[in-house]
Amino acid sequence: MTKFKLEYIWLDGYTPVPNLRGKTQIKEYDVFPTLDQLPLWGFDGSSTMQAEGHSSDCVLKPVAVYPDAARKNGVLVMCEVMMPDGVTPHASNKRATILDDSGAWFGFEQEYFFYKDGRPLGFPEAGYPAPQGPYYTGVGFKNVGAVAREIVEEHLELCLAAGINHEGINAEVAKGQWEFQIFGKGSRTAADQMWMARYLMLRLTEKYGIDIEFHCKPLGDTDWNGSGMHANFSTAYMREVGGKEYFEALMKAFEKNREDHIAVYGPDNHMRLTGKHETASIHQFSYGIADRGASIRVPHSFVNNGYKGYLEDRRPNSMGDPYQIASQILKTVSEVPTAGKATAAA
């Protein structure tokens, strides 16, 4: 028997953006535990905005499990928060109520800033560094500094060791700003992996004395880019059948549901979706081929393939909840009639 360190991870009840929480218990298993071997566990919800002090018990229900390469015999356990009966989802538990479709594929592009001493990493104590231009996909100390790449590379390795579908990293447009990409099949799977990747990044930066700033426009109304979490999405029907007529109907549905999407695409998005810095206006819906200033970017490959493939919704921001984002996309897609049934996803 081996003593495994189980890190139970969940989302708290803070609004509009929940925080990641985690605590460890030790359990013995013959081999790395499977999901059905992991027990329910309780916590004090009065300390996480999820219960009152006079009745503070909440329950953690494991929903996904990953190896934790940062710990010997470490296990990362993604959890949903349940009421004391262990069956009823807590009001803060968005995962339990979202639409899911195993044939829907999501790729999230998580942008964020490294922060130290109250300012983006690499910014001078007063004023600003050189204007934007050389930082995006930049190389060299003057562009990316001495520590950022070390962190993103270590984060990449932790994600891959955990079995998370991490698909790439790059320095972003503003100094101190980076991005990583996570892909998953099914809204719950993709969102679970994004939240776990966020957790691993936050935990990793503890030892560097650096914070992660997920706010979508941390530098306010300046000429510095904000941070998004662009959502690339497709369904089996979009990949296998598609067609121009279906695509145009899909865009009409997205336009009709614009406010519903904005409502779950992350707080303070009015600060970011201004029509500047590769964003569309929050007040309008638009789409365009290879247009990074549109609400939805249509890849050339999508059009060239007979309007089949994936689309990119560029409106979700870096603080957005991927559970709710993916669910809203599926809700809108489900409104559009399809000509027969798509074959099973590859």
KOLTILUM-311667 format. One record per atom (N, C-alpha, C): x, y, z; residue in one letter. Coordinates in steps of 0.02 Angstrom, whole numbers, padded with zeros to 5 digits, always signed. Example, Ala and Ser with C-alpha at 12.3 -4.5 7.8 and 13.67 -1.06 7.14 Angstrom:
% residues 2
+00660-00284+00390a
+00615-00225+00390a
+00660-00165+00390a
+00642-00112+00354s
+00684-00053+00357s
+00645+00002+00394s
***
This chain:
% residues 346
+00042-00060+00000m
+00000+00000+00000m
+00044+00063+00000m
+00024+00113-00038t
+00061+00176-00043t
+00018+00233-00016t
+00048+00276+00022k
+00013+00336+00046k
+00013+00389-00009k
-00046+00406-00034f
-00052+00457-00086f
-00076+00523-00055f
-00048+00577-00082k
-00069+00644-00061k
-00124+00668-00108k
-00185+00671-00085l
-00242+00690-00125l
-00258+00764-00115l
-00249+00804-00167e
-00265+00875-00163e
-00334+00886-00192e
-00383+00897-00148y
-00451+00910-00169y
-00458+00985-00187y
-00480+00999-00248i
-00481+01066-00276i
-00552+01083-00296i
-00574+01144-00278w
-00643+01164-00294w
-00647+01239-00305w
-00705+01262-00328l
-00718+01333-00339l
-00761+01358-00281l
-00742+01415-00253d
-00778+01441-00195d
-00840+01481-00217d
-00871+01516-00171g
-00933+01550-00185g
-00927+01624-00197g
-00866+01649-00207y
-00856+01720-00221y
-00885+01737-00290y
-00911+01797-00295t
-00938+01821-00359t
-00909+01891-00374t
-00904+01910-00436p
-00924+01873-00496p
-00874+01820-00519p
-00816+01818-00485v
-00764+01770-00506v
-00748+01724-00447v
-00760+01659-00453p
-00742+01614-00399p
-00667+01605-00394p
-00644+01589-00334n
-00574+01574-00322n
-00564+01498-00319n
-00506+01476-00338l
-00488+01406-00329l
-00467+01394-00257l
-00488+01339-00229r
-00469+01319-00161r
-00442+01248-00164r
-00402+01229-00114g
-00376+01161-00113g
-00353+01142-00043g
-00362+01078-00026k
-00336+01051+00036k
-00319+00978+00026k
-00274+00953+00068t
-00244+00887+00058t
-00267+00837+00111t
-00281+00776+00088q
-00288+00721+00135q
-00245+00663+00110q
-00225+00619+00156i
-00182+00563+00141i
-00224+00499+00143i
-00221+00460+00090k
-00256+00396+00086k
-00209+00343+00058k
-00219+00281+00079e
-00179+00226+00055e
-00214+00188-00001e
-00177+00174-00055y
-00202+00135-00110y
-00146+00090-00136y
-00165+00036-00169d
-00115-00009-00199d
-00080+00025-00258d
-00120+00061-00299v
-00094+00096-00357v
-00128+00164-00360v
-00109+00204-00410f
-00139+00270-00418f
-00215+00263-00419f
-00251+00301-00377p
-00323+00290-00369p
-00363+00311-00431p
-00417+00275-00442t
-00465+00293-00494t
-00517+00340-00463t
-00556+00372-00507l
-00605+00420-00483l
-00655+00388-00435l
-00678+00327-00450d
-00728+00296-00407d
-00701+00272-00340d
-00635+00274-00332q
-00605+00256-00267q
-00599+00317-00220q
-00610+00376-00246l
-00600+00437-00206l
-00662+00453-00167l
-00656+00463-00101p
-00715+00476-00059p
-00739+00548-00063p
-00801+00559-00044l
-00825+00626-00031l
-00786+00654+00028l
-00782+00720+00031w
-00745+00751+00087w
-00779+00817+00103w
-00779+00836+00166g
-00812+00897+00187g
-00764+00956+00195g
-00793+01016+00198f
-00753+01076+00213f
-00799+01129+00244f
-00767+01180+00271d
-00802+01235+00304d
-00825+01286+00253d
-00887+01282+00232g
-00913+01328+00182g
-00920+01399+00206g
-00921+01409+00272s
-00928+01478+00298s
-00865+01519+00285s
-00810+01485+00270s
-00747+01520+00255s
-00735+01530+00181s
-00783+01506+00139t
-00775+01512+00067t
-00836+01543+00033t
-00878+01578+00072m
-00939+01609+00047m
-00988+01557+00020m
-00988+01497+00050q
-01033+01445+00027q
-01079+01417+00081q
-01077+01447+00141a
-01121+01425+00196a
-01119+01476+00251a
-01169+01473+00295e
-01170+01514+00355e
-01132+01478+00411e
-01108+01517+00459g
-01069+01488+00513g
-01108+01439+00556g
-01173+01448+00562h
-01212+01404+00605h
-01229+01338+00571h
-01216+01334+00506s
-01227+01271+00469s
-01178+01271+00411s
-01115+01256+00426s
-01061+01272+00380s
-01036+01214+00338s
-01063+01155+00348d
-01036+01097+00312d
-01055+01098+00238d
-01005+01089+00196c
-01015+01077+00125c
-00976+01014+00107c
-00992+00985+00050v
-00963+00921+00031v
-00927+00928-00036v
-00869+00897-00042l
-00831+00895-00104l
-00841+00827-00138l
-00864+00829-00199k
-00876+00769-00238k
-00824+00766-00295k
-00778+00717-00293p
-00729+00711-00346p
-00761+00700-00414p
-00738+00736-00465v
-00765+00728-00533v
-00710+00715-00585v
-00648+00728-00568a
-00592+00715-00615a
-00529+00707-00573a
-00483+00665-00597v
-00422+00651-00560v
-00362+00653-00607v
-00307+00682-00582y
-00247+00691-00623y
-00185+00678-00580y
-00131+00651-00610p
-00068+00646-00573p
-00039+00715-00558p
-00007+00722-00500d
+00023+00784-00479d
+00099+00776-00477d
+00133+00798-00530a
+00205+00788-00536a
+00245+00830-00487a
+00214+00880-00455a
+00250+00922-00407a
+00257+00888-00339a
+00223+00832-00329r
+00225+00797-00265r
+00239+00723-00276r
+00278+00694-00232k
+00287+00621-00234k
+00220+00589-00216k
+00196+00544-00258n
+00131+00511-00248n
+00075+00562-00241n
+00078+00613-00283g
+00028+00666-00281g
-00030+00653-00328g
-00090+00674-00307v
-00151+00666-00345v
-00190+00731-00344v
-00209+00756-00402l
-00250+00816-00407l
-00322+00793-00418l
-00367+00816-00375v
-00437+00794-00377v
-00482+00854-00388v
-00510+00860-00449m
-00558+00914-00463m
-00625+00894-00433m
-00657+00941-00398c
-00718+00925-00362c
-00774+00974-00378c
-00836+00949-00372e
-00895+00991-00369e
-00914+01000-00296e
-00944+01058-00281v
-00968+01071-00213v
-01041+01050-00208v
-01056+01009-00157m
-01123+00983-00146m
-01148+01006-00078m
-01214+01002-00070m
-01244+01014-00005m
-01228+00957+00043m
-01242+00963+00108p
-01223+00912+00156p
-01248+00842+00140p
-01301+00836+00100d
-01325+00769+00083d
-01280+00733+00033d
-01232+00770+00004g
-01186+00741-00043g
-01215+00728-00111g
-01278+00746-00122v
-01313+00732-00184v
-01336+00795-00220v
-01360+00844-00181t
-01386+00906-00209t
-01330+00955-00225t
-01324+00979-00287p
-01272+01027-00302p
-01281+01092-00263p
-01226+01120-00239h
-01228+01185-00206h
-01244+01238-00259h
-01274+01294-00236a
-01292+01347-00282a
-01232+01374-00321a
-01173+01371-00293s
-01113+01395-00326s
-01085+01345-00376s
-01112+01286-00378n
-01087+01232-00420n
-01115+01238-00491n
-01080+01274-00533k
-01103+01285-00602k
-01092+01224-00645k
-01041+01185-00629r
-01025+01126-00670r
-01083+01077-00673r
-01119+01069-00618a
-01170+01018-00615a
-01230+01032-00661a
-01238+01094-00682t
-01299+01113-00718t
-01286+01134-00790t
-01224+01130-00814i
-01210+01153-00882i
-01229+01101-00934i
-01241+01124-00995l
-01250+01079-01051l
-01183+01045-01067l
-01187+00981-01085d
-01126+00946-01104d
-01140+00904-01166d
-01089+00894-01205d
-01094+00856-01267d
-01025+00830-01282d
-01018+00764-01279s
-00951+00734-01290s
-00925+00746-01360s
-00970+00761-01407g
-00949+00776-01475g
-00930+00848-01486g
-00939+00890-01435a
-00920+00961-01439a
-00848+00969-01416a
-00808+01000-01456w
-00737+01010-01440w
-00725+01084-01425w
-00687+01097-01373f
-00672+01166-01352f
-00597+01174-01344f
-00572+01229-01369g
-00503+01250-01358g
-00503+01319-01328g
-00480+01325-01265f
-00479+01389-01230f
-00409+01419-01232f
-00404+01483-01248e
-00340+01519-01251e
-00337+01567-01191e
-00303+01546-01139q
-00301+01584-01076q
-00245+01635-01076q
-00263+01699-01080e
-00214+01753-01073e
-00214+01776-01000e
-00157+01802-00978y
-00149+01825-00909y
-00086+01867-00905y
-00079+01904-00850f
-00019+01942-00837f
+00018+01912-00777f
+00084+01911-00780f
+00125+01902-00721f
+00129+01970-00686f
+00119+01970-00620y
+00123+02032-00581y
+00172+02024-00524y
+00210+02077-00512k
+00255+02080-00455k
+00259+02151-00430k
+00253+02159-00364d
+00254+02226-00333d
+00201+02272-00362d
+00143+02244-00376g
+00086+02285-00397g
+00086+02307-00469g
+00129+02280-00511r
+00131+02300-00581r
+00152+02240-00624r
+00136+02242-00689p
+00156+02186-00731p
+00231+02173-00730p
+00249+02111-00732l
+00319+02092-00731l
+00356+02125-00789l
+00410+02159-00774g
+00449+02194-00825g
+00433+02268-00832g
+00379+02291-00799f
+00363+02363-00800f
+00409+02400-00751f
+00430+02461-00768p
+00471+02500-00721p
+00430+02522-00661p
+00462+02546-00610e
+00428+02569-00549e
+00379+02625-00564e
+00395+02666-00612a
+00351+02721-00632a
+00347+02722-00708a
+00288+02738-00733g
+00280+02743-00805g
+00272+02675-00838g
+00294+02671-00900y
+00283+02611-00940y
+00347+02591-00975y
+00351+02528-00996p
+00408+02507-01038p
+00397+02532-01109p
+00439+02509-01155a
+00430+02528-01226a
+00362+02505-01250a
+00332+02541-01298p
+00265+02524-01321p
+00259+02453-01346p
+00196+02429-01351q
+00182+02362-01377q
+00209+02357-01448q
+00229+02297-01465g
+00257+02283-01531g
+00303+02223-01529g
+00358+02227-01490p
+00406+02172-01490p
+00390+02115-01441p
+00339+02124-01399y
+00328+02075-01345y
+00291+02012-01369y
+00244+02020-01414y
+00206+01963-01438y
+00252+01911-01469y
+00249+01849-01443t
+00293+01795-01464t
+00367+01815-01461t
+00382+01862-01416g
+00449+01890-01413g
+00500+01842-01382g
+00563+01858-01395v
+00620+01819-01370v
+00672+01868-01345v
+00707+01849-01292g
+00760+01891-01266g
+00740+01927-01202g
+00790+01943-01161f
+00778+01972-01096f
+00738+02037-01099f
+00754+02081-01147k
+00720+02145-01150k
+00646+02138-01166k
+00627+02082-01196n
+00557+02071-01214n
+00519+02028-01164n
+00550+01977-01137v
+00514+01931-01093v
+00544+01925-01023v
+00602+01957-01011g
+00631+01955-00945g
+00668+01891-00930g
+00682+01880-00865a
+00726+01825-00845a
+00690+01765-00817a
+00627+01773-00796v
+00594+01720-00758v
+00529+01695-00790v
+00496+01735-00831a
+00431+01716-00858a
+00434+01651-00897a
+00483+01646-00940r
+00486+01585-00981r
+00500+01523-00938r
+00539+01531-00886e
+00551+01476-00840e
+00485+01451-00810e
+00442+01499-00791i
+00378+01480-00761i
+00333+01446-00811i
+00326+01475-00871v
+00279+01446-00919v
+00302+01377-00943v
+00367+01368-00947e
+00393+01302-00966e
+00380+01250-00912e
+00390+01270-00849e
+00376+01224-00794e
+00302+01208-00789e
+00261+01259-00801h
+00189+01248-00801h
+00169+01200-00856h
+00198+01207-00914l
+00184+01162-00970l
+00199+01090-00950l
+00257+01079-00918e
+00276+01011-00898e
+00228+00983-00845e
+00206+01024-00799l
+00159+01001-00748l
+00092+00981-00779l
+00069+01021-00827c
+00006+01005-00860c
+00012+00940-00900c
+00065+00932-00938l
+00073+00872-00977l
+00079+00810-00933l
+00115+00817-00878a
+00122+00760-00831a
+00055+00742-00801a
+00010+00791-00794a
-00056+00779-00766a
-00105+00749-00817a
-00084+00745-00880g
-00129+00721-00931g
-00176+00774-00957g
-00162+00837-00941i
-00202+00893-00966i
-00183+00907-01039i
-00232+00919-01080n
-00220+00932-01151n
-00197+01004-01163n
-00138+01018-01138h
-00105+01083-01148h
-00079+01083-01219h
-00095+01136-01257e
-00079+01135-01328e
-00030+01189-01350e
-00006+01229-01303g
+00043+01278-01323g
+00047+01339-01278g
+00102+01376-01286i
+00114+01437-01247i
+00144+01491-01293i
+00133+01553-01275n
+00168+01607-01309n
+00165+01671-01267n
+00217+01712-01274a
+00214+01779-01245a
+00162+01818-01284a
+00126+01863-01248e
+00072+01900-01279e
+00090+01972-01294e
+00040+02011-01315v
+00053+02077-01344v
+00082+02127-01294v
+00058+02125-01232a
+00083+02172-01182a
+00142+02141-01145a
+00185+02183-01119k
+00242+02158-01081k
+00217+02126-01016k
+00243+02068-01000g
+00221+02032-00940g
+00160+01990-00951g
+00133+01989-01013q
+00072+01953-01029q
+00089+01889-01068q
+00058+01833-01048w
+00069+01769-01081w
+00003+01734-01094w
+00008+01678-01129e
-00051+01638-01145e
-00034+01564-01145e
-00082+01523-01123f
-00077+01451-01135f
-00144+01427-01162f
-00143+01370-01197q
-00203+01345-01230q
-00219+01275-01205q
-00283+01263-01190i
-00307+01199-01166i
-00363+01174-01212i
-00360+01110-01231f
-00410+01080-01275f
-00443+01021-01240f
-00509+01014-01250g
-00544+00957-01222g
-00606+00940-01262g
-00625+00877-01258k
-00686+00853-01292k
-00741+00847-01240k
-00795+00885-01250g
-00848+00891-01200g
-00837+00952-01157g
-00891+00989-01143s
-00883+01052-01106s
-00856+01042-01036s
-00879+00989-01002r
-00854+00978-00934r
-00781+00959-00935r
-00761+00915-00980t
-00691+00894-00983t
-00646+00952-00998t
-00664+00992-01049a
-00623+01050-01068a
-00618+01100-01011a
-00673+01114-00978a
-00673+01163-00924a
-00637+01137-00862a
-00645+01072-00846d
-00608+01043-00791d
-00533+01053-00801d
-00511+01040-00862q
-00439+01045-00876q
-00415+01117-00874q
-00457+01164-00896m
-00437+01234-00891m
-00431+01256-00819m
-00481+01239-00778w
-00476+01258-00707w
-00415+01225-00674w
-00401+01163-00692m
-00343+01131-00662m
-00278+01163-00685m
-00275+01183-00748a
-00216+01219-00774a
-00207+01285-00738a
-00262+01320-00726r
-00258+01383-00687r
-00231+01369-00617r
-00257+01317-00586y
-00234+01299-00519y
-00159+01286-00518y
-00135+01246-00566l
-00064+01230-00568l
-00021+01293-00579l
-00045+01340-00619m
-00008+01402-00629m
-00005+01442-00565m
-00062+01450-00532l
-00064+01489-00470l
-00020+01457-00416l
-00023+01392-00410r
+00019+01359-00359r
+00093+01364-00376r
+00109+01358-00440l
+00179+01361-00462l
+00210+01427-00445l
+00174+01482-00457t
+00205+01548-00449t
+00215+01567-00375t
+00189+01528-00329e
+00202+01541-00258e
+00277+01542-00244e
+00313+01495-00272k
+00385+01490-00256k
+00427+01544-00291k
+00397+01578-00340y
+00433+01631-00375y
+00417+01700-00346y
+00370+01704-00300g
+00351+01768-00272g
+00317+01813-00324g
+00280+01781-00370i
+00247+01817-00424i
+00173+01799-00423i
+00130+01848-00438d
+00058+01836-00441d
+00035+01830-00513d
-00023+01798-00521i
-00056+01795-00586i
-00115+01843-00584i
-00118+01888-00632e
-00174+01935-00638e
-00218+01913-00696e
-00278+01889-00679f
-00325+01866-00730f
-00374+01920-00752f
-00372+01979-00721h
-00419+02031-00741h
-00412+02046-00815h
-00470+02059-00847c
-00469+02065-00920c
-00439+02131-00945c
-00432+02181-00901k
-00403+02245-00922k
-00367+02275-00862k
-00315+02243-00839p
-00283+02266-00777p
-00250+02335-00782p
-00233+02356-00843l
-00201+02421-00852l
-00251+02475-00871l
-00315+02458-00866g
-00367+02509-00875g
-00371+02536-00945g
-00396+02597-00950d
-00407+02629-01015d
-00342+02659-01041d
-00298+02613-01061t
-00233+02633-01089t
-00226+02598-01156t
-00169+02607-01188d
-00157+02575-01253d
-00128+02506-01245d
-00129+02479-01184w
-00103+02412-01172w
-00160+02361-01179w
-00145+02306-01211n
-00196+02255-01224n
-00225+02227-01160n
-00289+02207-01163g
-00319+02169-01110g
-00308+02094-01121g
-00340+02054-01078s
-00331+01981-01082s
-00398+01947-01096s
-00396+01901-01143g
-00455+01862-01160g
-00446+01789-01143g
-00499+01751-01154m
-00496+01678-01154m
-00537+01655-01213m
-00510+01667-01273h
-00545+01651-01334h
-00566+01578-01333h
-00627+01564-01355a
-00655+01497-01354a
-00663+01471-01426a
-00621+01424-01444n
-00627+01390-01508n
-00674+01331-01498n
-00723+01323-01541f
-00773+01272-01529f
-00796+01239-01594f
-00818+01178-01588s
-00850+01143-01643s
-00893+01087-01614s
-00943+01067-01652t
-00982+01008-01636t
-00970+00957-01692t
-00994+00896-01681a
-00986+00845-01733a
-01018+00868-01798a
-01076+00901-01793y
-01110+00925-01853y
-01069+00979-01888y
-01040+01024-01851m
-00999+01077-01880m
-00939+01048-01916m
-00910+00996-01888r
-00850+00966-01918r
-00866+00922-01978r
-00923+00888-01977e
-00936+00836-02026e
-00987+00856-02080e
-01032+00902-02065v
-01084+00922-02113v
-01077+00996-02130v
-01088+01039-02081g
-01079+01111-02091g
-01118+01139-02150g
-01084+01179-02189g
-01115+01211-02247g
-01129+01285-02234g
-01129+01323-02288k
-01137+01395-02282k
-01205+01414-02253k
-01258+01380-02273e
-01324+01396-02248e
-01328+01385-02172e
-01300+01329-02150y
-01300+01315-02078y
-01258+01366-02041y
-01200+01383-02068f
-01156+01433-02037f
-01192+01500-02029f
-01226+01523-02081e
-01261+01587-02078e
-01317+01586-02026e
-01352+01529-02021a
-01403+01522-01969a
-01373+01523-01899a
-01314+01493-01894l
-01279+01492-01830l
-01260+01562-01809l
-01236+01602-01855m
-01216+01670-01839m
-01277+01712-01819m
-01334+01700-01850k
-01395+01736-01830k
-01415+01719-01759k
-01406+01655-01740a
-01422+01634-01672a
-01374+01666-01622a
-01310+01671-01639f
-01262+01703-01595f
-01278+01778-01588f
-01299+01809-01642e
-01318+01880-01639e
-01379+01889-01595e
-01429+01846-01602k
-01490+01851-01562k
-01476+01843-01488k
-01429+01800-01471n
-01413+01784-01401n
-01353+01823-01375n
-01336+01878-01407r
-01276+01916-01388r
-01275+01931-01313r
-01329+01955-01285e
-01329+01975-01215e
-01319+01915-01169e
-01348+01858-01187d
-01339+01798-01146d
-01266+01776-01145d
-01232+01783-01200h
-01161+01766-01203h
-01120+01814-01161h
-01131+01878-01171i
-01092+01928-01134i
-01102+01919-01058i
-01161+01898-01037a
-01176+01890-00966a
-01132+01838-00932a
-01106+01790-00970v
-01064+01737-00939v
-00993+01737-00967v
-00974+01788-01005y
-00908+01789-01036y
-00856+01824-00994y
-00872+01837-00930g
-00824+01866-00885g
-00842+01937-00866g
-00830+01956-00802p
-00847+02024-00779p
-00801+02077-00809p
-00826+02138-00808d
-00787+02197-00831d
-00769+02193-00905d
-00807+02154-00943n
-00789+02146-01014n
-00800+02210-01054n
-00840+02256-01026h
-00849+02321-01060h
-00783+02359-01063h
-00738+02344-01017m
-00672+02377-01017m
-00628+02350-01072m
-00640+02288-01092r
-00598+02255-01142r
-00628+02256-01211r
-00694+02243-01216l
-00726+02241-01282l
-00746+02311-01304l
-00696+02348-01328t
-00706+02418-01345t
-00703+02430-01421t
-00687+02379-01459g
-00675+02388-01530g
-00602+02404-01546g
-00561+02408-01493k
-00489+02419-01501k
-00452+02357-01478k
-00387+02356-01493h
-00343+02302-01468h
-00370+02233-01486h
-00388+02225-01549e
-00410+02160-01575e
-00473+02135-01540e
-00519+02180-01526t
-00584+02160-01497t
-00640+02193-01536t
-00699+02161-01532a
-00760+02191-01558a
-00793+02231-01503a
-00839+02275-01520s
-00877+02312-01470s
-00923+02265-01432s
-00929+02275-01368i
-00974+02235-01326i
-01047+02244-01346i
-01062+02298-01381h
-01131+02315-01397h
-01154+02288-01464h
-01109+02257-01501q
-01126+02232-01568q
-01100+02161-01577q
-01132+02124-01621f
-01107+02058-01641f
-01082+02062-01712f
-01024+02031-01724s
-00997+02031-01792s
-00957+01966-01802s
-00947+01950-01865y
-00903+01893-01881y
-00867+01909-01946y
-00809+01878-01955g
-00770+01892-02014g
-00715+01840-02023g
-00696+01829-02086i
-00644+01781-02101i
-00577+01809-02079i
-00544+01772-02035a
-00477+01791-02009a
-00478+01860-01975a
-00536+01882-01951d
-00544+01949-01923d
-00539+01945-01846d
-00483+01967-01820r
-00473+01966-01747r
-00507+02026-01713r
-00537+02069-01753g
-00577+02123-01725g
-00651+02109-01726g
-00670+02047-01742a
-00740+02027-01744a
-00758+01988-01681a
-00822+01982-01667s
-00845+01941-01610s
-00825+01869-01621s
-00836+01845-01681i
-00817+01776-01699i
-00771+01778-01760i
-00712+01749-01751r
-00665+01744-01806r
-00678+01678-01843r
-00685+01683-01909v
-00696+01624-01950v
-00630+01606-01983v
-00600+01550-01967p
-00536+01531-01997p
-00542+01520-02073p
-00490+01535-02110h
-00489+01520-02181h
-00503+01446-02193h
-00476+01403-02149s
-00485+01331-02158s
-00558+01311-02155s
-00597+01347-02115f
-00668+01332-02108f
-00704+01345-02175f
-00692+01402-02205v
-00724+01419-02268v
-00698+01374-02324v
-00632+01363-02327n
-00603+01323-02380n
-00625+01250-02377n
-00648+01229-02318n
-00670+01160-02309n
-00746+01153-02317n
-00777+01201-02351g
-00849+01197-02361g
-00889+01218-02300g
-00863+01268-02264y
-00894+01292-02203y
-00902+01236-02152y
-00848+01199-02143k
-00844+01146-02093k
-00782+01156-02051k
-00787+01138-01987g
-00730+01143-01943g
-00748+01179-01878g
-00703+01223-01856y
-00713+01258-01793y
-00718+01333-01803y
-00747+01367-01754l
-00750+01440-01753l
-00720+01465-01688l
-00700+01528-01687e
-00669+01558-01627e
-00712+01616-01602e
-00741+01608-01543d
-00775+01663-01510d
-00724+01701-01469d
-00711+01763-01489r
-00657+01803-01459r
-00681+01845-01400r
-00745+01841-01383r
-00772+01884-01331r
-00759+01861-01259r
-00755+01796-01244p
-00743+01776-01175p
-00678+01807-01149p
-00679+01829-01086n
-00619+01860-01060n
-00583+01815-01011n
-00525+01837-00990s
-00478+01796-00953s
-00504+01776-00884s
-00555+01809-00858m
-00584+01791-00794m
-00644+01745-00801m
-00665+01732-00862g
-00726+01695-00874g
-00724+01624-00847g
-00783+01597-00831d
-00790+01529-00807d
-00799+01483-00867d
-00752+01440-00884p
-00759+01399-00944p
-00819+01353-00942p
-00843+01333-00883y
-00905+01293-00880y
-00963+01331-00911y
-00971+01394-00889q
-01028+01433-00913q
-01019+01455-00985q
-00957+01470-01004i
-00944+01491-01073i
-00961+01435-01122i
-00935+01375-01109a
-00948+01319-01153a
-01022+01302-01155a
-01055+01305-01098s
-01126+01289-01094s
-01168+01338-01135s
-01152+01402-01131q
-01190+01452-01169q
-01179+01443-01244q
-01119+01427-01264i
-01106+01414-01335i
-01148+01355-01359i
-01151+01302-01319l
-01191+01243-01338l
-01266+01260-01339l
-01289+01302-01293k
-01359+01322-01293k
-01377+01357-01359k
-01335+01403-01380t
-01348+01439-01443t
-01345+01392-01503t
-01294+01350-01504v
-01287+01303-01560v
-01348+01257-01564v
-01375+01237-01507s
-01431+01191-01506s
-01495+01220-01535s
-01498+01287-01541e
-01557+01319-01569e
-01561+01314-01645e
-01505+01297-01677v
-01502+01298-01750v
-01519+01229-01777v
-01569+01224-01818p
-01588+01158-01846p
-01532+01129-01889p
-01528+01062-01887t
-01478+01027-01927t
-01514+00982-01976t
-01481+00970-02033a
-01510+00928-02086a
-01491+00856-02072a
-01530+00822-02031g
-01513+00753-02012g
-01464+00752-01956g
-01440+00694-01940k
-01394+00686-01884k
-01323+00678-01909k
-01277+00711-01872a
-01206+00703-01888a
-01184+00634-01866a
-01135+00608-01900t
-01106+00545-01879t
-01066+00555-01815t
-01049+00501-01784a
-01012+00505-01721a
-00947+00542-01731a
-00927+00578-01678a
-00865+00616-01681a
-00806+00569-01689a
-00756+00590-01726a
-00697+00549-01734a
-00658+00545-01670a
***
